[in-house]
Structures are given as C-alpha cells and as structure tokens.
C-alpha cells in the first residue's frame, strides 16, 4: 500500500509540472518552433490564395462579359471562400494555442521568474505583437534555454 501511495504522489508531482519546468529536448524545441511559424505560413498562404482568387475572378468576369462562357461564378466563389475561411480559422486556432502556451511558459520560465517586469513585458509583447511576438519570444527565451535550466 505504501508503494502505491508513493507512486500516486510521484505521478501527481510529475504530471502537474508546468510545461517549462519539464525537460524540453532539442526535438521538442524544434517542433515548437515549427508550430510557432505556422500562423505566419497560414497568413502568407491566405494572402497568396486571396490574390490568386481575385485574379481568377477578374479573368472569369472578363470571359463571361465577352460572351464566350455562360458559367456561373457562384460555385467558384464559394469553394474559394471556404478555403480562405479555413486558412483563417487554422491561423486563429494555432495563434490562440501558442499564445496560451507562451503565457504559461512566461509565468514558469526560471530565467524570467526573478523579474516580474520582464514577465509583464514579454506578456505584453505576445499580446500586442501577435505571432511576430511569439517568434521573437521563441528565439530569445525558448530555443537558447539550456536543458539544465528547464529541469529546475
């Protein structure tokens, strides 16, 4: 019974550790870096598809006005709008998830715990800087952080 109790206490201790207090391997940092850049990738994709969509709609309108085609532009418009909305939703979800993760990381980062002002500045940078602030935080506070500091 005593071993079972120790196992439960150890599990509660290890499972409830904040993310930044657990050892983060190099591959986990790289994976987090990939997720950090996803909102930027989604935004660039959105802009590219939007410009492509506008050009195709203009070309379709020119062809239709010339009388060469009687195709309806509505299905084309709906399909492209669904894709654009999905990209924006993906960007929103990843940005919000990263914001929550980074705010938790700021509060538990051992190098920032010593200085509440730095924690506040980083939180404001993340809130007002969007995904650009997340990229800056990643390269300044997460990627260079040695593993031995994260284990404390």
Backbone torsions as a table, in degrees:
resi	resn	phi	psi	omega
1	UNK	NA	-38.7	-179.5
2	UNK	-63.2	-40.6	177.7
3	UNK	-64.3	-36.8	179.2
4	UNK	-64.5	-39.4	179.3
5	UNK	-66.9	-42.0	178.2
6	UNK	-63.5	-39.2	179.0
7	UNK	-62.9	-42.3	179.2
8	UNK	-64.4	-43.2	179.6
9	UNK	-64.8	-41.6	177.8
10	UNK	-63.6	-41.7	-179.6
11	UNK	-65.1	-42.7	178.9
12	UNK	-63.0	-40.0	-179.7
13	UNK	-67.0	-47.3	-175.9
14	UNK	-73.8	-36.9	-177.0
15	UNK	-75.0	-25.9	-177.6
16	UNK	-94.8	8.3	177.4
17	UNK	-68.4	137.7	175.8
18	UNK	-62.8	156.1	-175.7
19	UNK	-56.8	-38.8	-176.2
20	UNK	-76.8	-15.0	-179.4
21	UNK	-87.5	-15.1	175.6
22	UNK	-81.3	155.4	178.7
23	UNK	-69.0	124.5	179.0
24	UNK	-106.4	117.0	-178.7
25	UNK	-74.0	167.6	179.1
26	UNK	-61.3	-40.1	-179.9
27	UNK	-67.3	-34.8	176.6
28	UNK	-67.2	-36.8	176.7
29	UNK	-65.8	-40.5	178.8
30	UNK	-65.8	-41.8	177.8
31	UNK	-62.4	-42.1	175.9
32	UNK	-63.0	-36.8	176.1
33	UNK	-63.3	-39.1	177.1
34	UNK	-63.3	-45.6	177.6
35	UNK	-63.9	-31.9	179.3
36	UNK	-65.3	-34.5	-179.3
37	UNK	-86.6	-10.4	-178.2
38	UNK	-57.8	-45.2	178.5
39	UNK	-59.2	-36.5	177.6
40	UNK	-67.0	-40.8	177.7
41	UNK	-63.2	-43.5	178.6
42	UNK	-63.3	-39.3	179.3
43	UNK	-65.9	-44.8	178.4
44	UNK	-63.2	-41.5	176.8
45	UNK	-62.1	-42.2	179.4
46	UNK	-60.8	-47.3	-179.1
47	UNK	-63.1	-44.0	178.6
48	UNK	-61.7	-45.8	179.0
49	UNK	-67.6	-35.3	179.2
50	UNK	-65.4	-45.2	178.1
51	UNK	-63.2	-43.5	177.7
52	UNK	-60.9	-41.4	178.9
53	UNK	-62.0	-45.2	-179.6
54	UNK	-64.0	-43.5	179.5
55	UNK	-63.3	-43.7	179.7
56	UNK	-66.0	-38.1	178.3
57	UNK	-65.9	-39.6	178.3
58	UNK	-65.3	-42.1	178.5
59	UNK	-65.0	-41.8	179.0
60	UNK	-63.4	-40.6	179.3
61	UNK	-65.7	-40.0	178.9
62	UNK	-64.5	-43.2	179.2
63	UNK	-65.2	-42.0	-178.7
64	UNK	-67.7	-38.4	178.8
65	UNK	-68.5	-28.3	178.9
66	UNK	-75.7	-10.9	177.9
67	UNK	84.9	8.3	-178.7
68	UNK	-81.7	-16.4	-175.5
69	UNK	-144.9	144.3	177.3
70	UNK	-117.0	26.5	179.6
71	UNK	-73.2	145.3	178.2
72	UNK	-84.5	132.7	-177.9
73	UNK	-83.3	-10.6	-175.7
74	UNK	-61.8	-47.9	178.4
75	UNK	-60.7	-39.6	177.5
76	UNK	-61.4	-44.2	179.2
77	UNK	-62.9	-45.9	-178.3
78	UNK	-64.0	-43.7	179.8
79	UNK	-60.9	-44.4	-179.0
80	UNK	-70.0	-36.0	178.1
81	UNK	-66.8	-36.9	177.2
82	UNK	-62.4	-43.5	178.6
83	UNK	-63.0	-44.7	-179.4
84	UNK	-64.6	-41.2	178.9
85	UNK	-65.7	-40.2	177.5
86	UNK	-61.9	-40.8	178.1
87	UNK	-63.5	-42.1	178.8
88	UNK	-65.1	-40.9	178.6
89	UNK	-64.9	-41.0	176.5
90	UNK	-61.7	-41.8	178.6
91	UNK	-64.0	-41.3	179.9
92	UNK	-63.5	-47.1	-177.9
93	UNK	-65.1	-45.0	-179.6
94	UNK	-67.7	-38.6	178.6
95	UNK	-64.2	-43.2	-180.0
96	UNK	-66.6	-43.0	178.1
97	UNK	-62.4	-42.9	178.0
98	UNK	-66.9	-38.3	178.1
99	UNK	-60.5	-45.6	179.1
100	UNK	-62.9	-45.8	-179.8
101	UNK	-61.2	-45.2	-177.2
102	UNK	-69.1	-35.4	176.7
103	UNK	-63.8	-42.9	176.6
104	UNK	-63.6	-41.0	179.7
105	UNK	-63.9	-39.2	178.5
106	UNK	-61.3	-44.4	-177.4
107	UNK	-67.7	-25.4	-177.0
108	UNK	-109.5	0.6	-179.1
109	UNK	-68.0	120.4	-176.6
110	UNK	-62.6	-29.6	179.3
111	UNK	-77.2	-22.7	-180.0
112	UNK	-96.9	-15.5	-178.4
113	UNK	-63.1	-24.7	-178.0
114	UNK	-73.3	-23.2	-173.3
115	UNK	-131.6	105.0	-179.4
116	UNK	-66.2	-28.1	179.5
117	UNK	-65.3	-42.0	177.6
118	UNK	-63.9	-39.6	177.7
119	UNK	-60.5	-44.9	180.0
120	UNK	-64.4	-42.5	179.6
121	UNK	-62.4	-45.2	179.2
122	UNK	-64.5	-39.7	178.5
123	UNK	-62.8	-41.6	178.2
124	UNK	-67.4	-37.9	176.8
125	UNK	-61.8	-42.7	179.2
126	UNK	-67.5	-41.1	-178.3
127	UNK	-67.9	-44.4	-175.2
128	UNK	-94.6	-18.3	-179.3
129	UNK	-91.1	-9.9	179.5
130	UNK	62.8	-143.0	-176.6
131	UNK	-70.9	-22.2	175.5
132	UNK	-66.7	-40.7	176.0
133	UNK	-63.3	-36.6	176.6
134	UNK	-64.8	-39.5	178.2
135	UNK	-65.1	-43.2	179.5
136	UNK	-63.7	-45.0	179.3
137	UNK	-61.5	-42.2	-179.7
138	UNK	-58.2	-48.2	-176.5
139	UNK	-75.9	-22.7	-178.6
140	UNK	-95.1	-30.2	-173.0
141	UNK	-119.3	-28.8	-175.2
142	UNK	-98.0	-54.8	-174.8
143	UNK	-62.3	-43.9	-178.8
144	UNK	-80.7	-7.4	-176.3
145	UNK	-66.6	119.1	179.8
146	UNK	-64.7	150.5	-177.9
147	UNK	-62.7	-32.2	-176.5
148	UNK	-69.1	-25.0	175.4
149	UNK	-75.0	-30.7	-178.7
150	UNK	-75.4	-20.2	-176.7
151	UNK	-82.1	-13.5	-176.9
152	UNK	-69.1	NA	NA
